[in-house]
Amino acid sequence: MRSWGRLCLLLLRETGLPCLVSGIENLPCELQRNFQLMRELDQRTEDKKAEIDMLAAEYISTVKTLSSEQRVEHLQKIQSAYSKCKEYSDDKVQLAMQTYEMVDKHIRRLDADLARFEADLKDKMDGSDFESSGGRGLKSNEFCGNNVFCYYFSEGRGQKEKRGSRGRGRRTSEEDTPKKKKHKGGSEFTDTILSVHPSDVLDMPVDPNEPTYCLCHQVSYGEMIGCDNPDCPIEWFHFACVDLTTKPKGKWFCPRCVQEKKKKK
């Protein structure tokens, strides 16, 4: 998180990119809200399950004394409670998928913004004596995780920061830092910075093993709905792909399962 904070401050100070930070500053609040909603759905499900247990126990203990109409009424209450549990579970899955899509969208946007920033920074380095400008020079660099490249600047010479990077255990120490080479005006840049091409960040997939869904065979995004056929091979569908704008009431079957059902008739 410290590396993340330094990167954001650097972007604001050196390039004036407040949009990069403003685009993600609300993400923690949105995640917290979604997680809170999921916890509430969990609690509602548990409460409804307790109600089902109570109704079932009551039915078993009194079934011999109930009339046919009373039995049907009691069983309908149990069935209604089960339907409510399923509705809560579907809502939770839908909310989880929306949360995943929200985070994925921010990651892709951040990757694109960082790629543009890297290109602009490289152009500035190539076109001017970066170190001689106010004694501020590029000090070191390290990877802070997938698709995020952190730059550190210092006033004057200073000491190289020695700290473990996350994931691979690399250290930006004197022994590990790549040898520097001279460029225009005597400025020094690390080979690593010049070797990173912006397109490498843009073309890098967020999750190459992410499963696909729907008739379009694409990854999950936006609002999705699950087919109520337990044997449906696809299971989840994007609203737009099945001509939906809101979640329908009751059971819903995908176009493929509807066609299969018609063929059997």
MARKOLTI-970345 format. One record per residue (C-alpha): x, y, z. Coordinates in Angstrom, 3 decimals. Example, Ala and Ser with C-alpha at 12.3 -4.5 7.8 and 13.67 -1.06 7.14 Angstrom:
MARKOLTI-970345
+----------+----------+----------+
!        X !        Y !        Z !
+----------+----------+----------+
!   12.300 !   -4.500 !    7.800 !
!   13.670 !   -1.060 !    7.140 !
+----------+----------+----------+
end
This chain:
MARKOLTI-970345
+----------+----------+----------+
!        X !        Y !        Z !
+----------+----------+----------+
!    0.000 !    0.000 !    0.000 !
!    2.919 !    2.348 !    0.618 !
!    4.205 !    1.799 !   -2.916 !
!    0.701 !    2.455 !   -4.207 !
!    0.500 !    5.704 !   -2.297 !
!    3.897 !    6.871 !   -3.548 !
!    2.882 !    6.117 !   -7.117 !
!   -0.355 !    8.083 !   -6.814 !
!    1.421 !   11.070 !   -5.261 !
!    4.050 !   10.948 !   -7.985 !
!    1.410 !   10.915 !  -10.703 !
!   -0.299 !   13.938 !   -9.182 !
!    2.935 !   15.876 !   -8.637 !
!    4.829 !   15.120 !  -11.813 !
!    2.143 !   14.724 !  -14.462 !
!   -1.045 !   16.169 !  -13.007 !
!   -3.173 !   13.068 !  -13.390 !
!   -5.799 !   13.491 !  -10.664 !
!   -8.206 !   11.466 !  -12.792 !
!   -6.129 !    8.352 !  -12.120 !
!   -6.681 !    8.667 !   -8.387 !
!  -10.229 !   10.017 !   -8.523 !
!  -11.253 !    7.058 !  -10.657 !
!  -10.382 !    4.570 !   -7.932 !
!  -10.766 !    6.544 !   -4.708 !
!  -14.396 !    5.416 !   -4.354 !
!  -13.589 !    1.748 !   -4.940 !
!  -13.044 !    0.830 !   -1.249 !
!  -16.415 !    2.342 !   -0.303 !
!  -18.164 !    0.530 !   -3.145 !
!  -16.551 !   -2.758 !   -2.164 !
!  -17.463 !   -2.263 !    1.481 !
!  -21.068 !   -1.551 !    0.521 !
!  -21.298 !   -4.665 !   -1.667 !
!  -19.707 !   -6.876 !    0.980 !
!  -22.119 !   -5.490 !    3.561 !
!  -25.046 !   -6.294 !    1.278 !
!  -23.737 !   -9.836 !    0.831 !
!  -23.485 !  -10.253 !    4.593 !
!  -27.075 !   -9.048 !    4.933 !
!  -28.206 !  -11.547 !    2.302 !
!  -26.363 !  -14.277 !    4.195 !
!  -28.152 !  -13.315 !    7.393 !
!  -31.537 !  -13.252 !    5.666 !
!  -30.849 !  -16.712 !    4.258 !
!  -29.906 !  -18.071 !    7.675 !
!  -33.038 !  -16.551 !    9.232 !
!  -35.198 !  -18.064 !    6.506 !
!  -33.546 !  -21.480 !    6.957 !
!  -34.325 !  -21.322 !   10.669 !
!  -37.932 !  -20.503 !    9.768 !
!  -38.041 !  -23.517 !    7.438 !
!  -36.758 !  -25.799 !   10.188 !
!  -39.433 !  -24.486 !   12.534 !
!  -42.209 !  -24.920 !    9.949 !
!  -41.017 !  -28.424 !    9.098 !
!  -40.897 !  -29.473 !   12.755 !
!  -44.358 !  -28.021 !   13.314 !
!  -45.729 !  -29.840 !   10.271 !
!  -44.249 !  -33.188 !   11.331 !
!  -45.632 !  -32.891 !   14.851 !
!  -49.157 !  -31.931 !   13.763 !
!  -49.554 !  -33.618 !   10.366 !
!  -51.875 !  -36.324 !   11.726 !
!  -54.314 !  -33.773 !   13.087 !
!  -54.338 !  -31.460 !   10.054 !
!  -56.962 !  -31.506 !    7.354 !
!  -55.974 !  -31.787 !    3.694 !
!  -56.354 !  -28.059 !    3.164 !
!  -54.249 !  -27.277 !    6.223 !
!  -51.509 !  -29.658 !    5.057 !
!  -51.394 !  -28.013 !    1.649 !
!  -51.303 !  -24.567 !    3.235 !
!  -48.474 !  -25.583 !    5.559 !
!  -46.434 !  -27.152 !    2.742 !
!  -46.942 !  -24.035 !    0.628 !
!  -45.452 !  -21.947 !    3.436 !
!  -42.385 !  -24.200 !    3.505 !
!  -42.072 !  -24.056 !   -0.284 !
!  -42.395 !  -20.265 !   -0.233 !
!  -39.622 !  -20.036 !    2.372 !
!  -37.370 !  -22.247 !    0.240 !
!  -38.055 !  -20.040 !   -2.796 !
!  -37.098 !  -16.996 !   -0.755 !
!  -33.811 !  -18.678 !    0.246 !
!  -33.017 !  -19.352 !   -3.400 !
!  -33.841 !  -15.753 !   -4.288 !
!  -31.420 !  -14.484 !   -1.632 !
!  -28.722 !  -16.860 !   -2.894 !
!  -29.221 !  -15.738 !   -6.503 !
!  -29.015 !  -12.099 !   -5.431 !
!  -25.782 !  -12.803 !   -3.571 !
!  -24.219 !  -14.514 !   -6.604 !
!  -25.335 !  -11.629 !   -8.816 !
!  -23.839 !   -9.106 !   -6.394 !
!  -20.571 !  -11.045 !   -6.233 !
!  -20.305 !  -11.084 !  -10.031 !
!  -21.034 !   -7.353 !  -10.200 !
!  -18.325 !   -6.742 !   -7.592 !
!  -15.833 !   -8.784 !   -9.592 !
!  -16.693 !   -6.868 !  -12.755 !
!  -16.332 !   -3.531 !  -10.938 !
!  -12.832 !   -4.403 !   -9.685 !
!  -11.851 !   -5.817 !  -13.089 !
!  -12.981 !   -2.606 !  -14.807 !
!  -10.870 !   -0.480 !  -12.449 !
!   -7.833 !   -2.716 !  -13.010 !
!   -8.125 !   -2.398 !  -16.789 !
!   -8.553 !    1.362 !  -16.557 !
!   -5.572 !    1.641 !  -14.230 !
!   -3.427 !   -0.449 !  -16.582 !
!   -4.304 !    1.824 !  -19.492 !
!   -3.634 !    5.008 !  -17.494 !
!   -0.289 !    3.682 !  -16.261 !
!    0.706 !    2.708 !  -19.790 !
!    0.009 !    6.246 !  -21.003 !
!    1.906 !    7.648 !  -18.039 !
!    4.922 !    5.429 !  -18.793 !
!    4.935 !    6.566 !  -22.416 !
!    4.752 !   10.246 !  -21.420 !
!    7.464 !    9.792 !  -18.805 !
!    9.785 !    8.063 !  -21.274 !
!    9.257 !   10.865 !  -23.813 !
!   10.147 !   13.461 !  -21.161 !
!   13.267 !   11.524 !  -20.191 !
!   14.389 !   11.193 !  -23.801 !
!   13.768 !   14.852 !  -24.547 !
!   15.374 !   16.586 !  -21.576 !
!   18.132 !   16.336 !  -18.979 !
!   15.936 !   14.922 !  -16.225 !
!   18.503 !   14.807 !  -13.431 !
!   19.775 !   18.336 !  -13.952 !
!   16.307 !   19.816 !  -13.532 !
!   16.306 !   20.971 !   -9.912 !
!   18.555 !   18.101 !   -8.840 !
!   15.689 !   15.650 !   -9.103 !
!   16.562 !   12.286 !  -10.591 !
!   15.120 !    8.902 !  -11.176 !
!   16.288 !    6.830 !   -8.264 !
!   15.044 !    3.289 !   -8.668 !
!   12.188 !    1.177 !   -9.877 !
!   10.455 !   -1.992 !   -8.914 !
!    7.402 !   -4.012 !   -9.777 !
!    4.651 !   -3.793 !   -7.158 !
!    2.536 !   -6.615 !   -8.512 !
!    0.940 !   -7.511 !  -11.824 !
!    0.749 !   -4.696 !  -14.373 !
!    1.770 !   -1.984 !  -11.869 !
!    5.170 !   -0.355 !  -12.309 !
!    6.347 !    1.962 !   -9.521 !
!    8.791 !    4.816 !  -10.004 !
!   10.647 !    6.536 !   -7.183 !
!   12.083 !   10.041 !   -7.363 !
!   14.463 !   11.716 !   -4.952 !
!   15.827 !   15.159 !   -4.304 !
!   19.541 !   15.142 !   -5.092 !
!   21.434 !   11.878 !   -4.817 !
!   20.144 !   10.336 !   -1.610 !
!   20.400 !    6.675 !   -0.697 !
!   18.813 !    3.882 !   -2.666 !
!   15.825 !    2.473 !   -0.893 !
!   16.330 !   -1.131 !    0.093 !
!   13.105 !   -3.016 !    0.596 !
!   11.579 !   -6.356 !   -0.363 !
!    9.100 !   -6.277 !   -3.216 !
!    5.930 !   -8.300 !   -2.947 !
!    5.558 !  -11.576 !   -4.760 !
!    9.024 !  -12.448 !   -6.048 !
!   11.152 !  -11.319 !   -3.121 !
!   13.301 !   -8.952 !   -5.220 !
!   15.148 !   -6.098 !   -3.557 !
!   16.081 !   -2.826 !   -5.188 !
!   19.513 !   -2.838 !   -3.582 !
!   22.858 !   -1.864 !   -5.080 !
!   23.578 !   -5.507 !   -5.957 !
!   20.240 !   -6.199 !   -7.695 !
!   19.630 !   -2.910 !   -9.493 !
!   20.477 !   -3.182 !  -13.217 !
!   23.549 !   -1.269 !  -14.363 !
!   22.797 !    2.216 !  -15.601 !
!   23.731 !    3.654 !  -18.962 !
!   24.170 !    7.218 !  -20.142 !
!   21.631 !    8.933 !  -22.378 !
!   21.135 !   12.447 !  -23.693 !
!   22.618 !   15.167 !  -21.526 !
!   24.279 !   12.641 !  -19.225 !
!   20.991 !   11.540 !  -17.646 !
!   20.947 !    8.055 !  -16.111 !
!   18.079 !    5.623 !  -16.532 !
!   17.704 !    2.049 !  -15.498 !
!   17.525 !   -0.531 !  -18.266 !
!   14.331 !   -1.858 !  -16.768 !
!   12.369 !    1.333 !  -17.393 !
!   13.399 !    1.531 !  -21.037 !
!   12.628 !   -2.146 !  -21.576 !
!    8.999 !   -1.809 !  -20.452 !
!    6.793 !   -0.965 !  -23.412 !
!    3.353 !    0.558 !  -22.744 !
!    1.709 !   -1.934 !  -25.079 !
!    2.944 !   -4.754 !  -22.853 !
!    0.711 !   -3.427 !  -20.086 !
!   -2.290 !   -2.841 !  -22.335 !
!   -2.067 !   -6.287 !  -23.945 !
!   -1.585 !   -8.164 !  -20.670 !
!   -4.735 !  -10.138 !  -19.788 !
!   -6.164 !   -9.620 !  -16.330 !
!   -6.957 !  -13.307 !  -15.864 !
!   -6.197 !  -15.694 !  -18.757 !
!   -7.893 !  -18.563 !  -16.911 !
!  -11.139 !  -16.730 !  -16.249 !
!  -14.142 !  -18.921 !  -17.164 !
!  -16.569 !  -17.901 !  -19.895 !
!  -20.353 !  -17.914 !  -19.769 !
!  -23.462 !  -17.134 !  -21.775 !
!  -24.346 !  -17.759 !  -25.426 !
!  -21.580 !  -15.336 !  -26.416 !
!  -18.891 !  -17.390 !  -24.621 !
!  -17.501 !  -14.274 !  -22.929 !
!  -16.329 !  -13.622 !  -19.362 !
!  -18.724 !  -12.375 !  -16.716 !
!  -19.611 !   -8.679 !  -16.835 !
!  -22.536 !   -6.470 !  -15.961 !
!  -25.789 !   -8.037 !  -14.783 !
!  -26.198 !  -11.769 !  -15.306 !
!  -28.982 !  -14.270 !  -14.687 !
!  -28.832 !  -17.970 !  -13.906 !
!  -30.892 !  -20.584 !  -15.757 !
!  -33.211 !  -22.544 !  -13.439 !
!  -32.577 !  -25.764 !  -15.339 !
!  -30.149 !  -27.690 !  -13.078 !
!  -28.769 !  -29.485 !  -16.162 !
!  -28.115 !  -26.313 !  -18.160 !
!  -24.559 !  -26.569 !  -19.568 !
!  -24.064 !  -22.794 !  -19.613 !
!  -25.830 !  -21.739 !  -16.377 !
!  -25.150 !  -17.973 !  -16.461 !
!  -26.163 !  -15.424 !  -19.106 !
!  -25.664 !  -11.691 !  -19.667 !
!  -28.897 !   -9.714 !  -19.547 !
!  -28.291 !   -8.152 !  -22.971 !
!  -27.614 !  -11.520 !  -24.632 !
!  -31.005 !  -12.899 !  -23.581 !
!  -32.960 !   -9.652 !  -24.102 !
!  -33.471 !   -8.858 !  -20.419 !
!  -33.350 !   -5.486 !  -18.708 !
!  -34.549 !   -6.539 !  -15.241 !
!  -34.591 !   -9.790 !  -13.307 !
!  -37.833 !  -11.658 !  -14.110 !
!  -40.052 !  -12.932 !  -11.326 !
!  -40.240 !  -16.647 !  -10.736 !
!  -38.222 !  -19.243 !  -12.602 !
!  -36.312 !  -18.335 !  -15.751 !
!  -34.971 !  -20.690 !  -18.413 !
!  -32.423 !  -19.784 !  -21.066 !
!  -33.329 !  -19.877 !  -24.793 !
!  -31.317 !  -23.053 !  -25.287 !
!  -33.132 !  -24.951 !  -22.532 !
!  -36.495 !  -23.649 !  -23.780 !
!  -35.746 !  -25.024 !  -27.247 !
!  -34.649 !  -28.373 !  -25.817 !
!  -37.864 !  -28.560 !  -23.799 !
!  -39.959 !  -27.864 !  -26.920 !
!  -38.144 !  -30.597 !  -28.856 !
!  -38.947 !  -33.169 !  -26.174 !
!  -42.643 !  -32.319 !  -26.447 !
+----------+----------+----------+
end
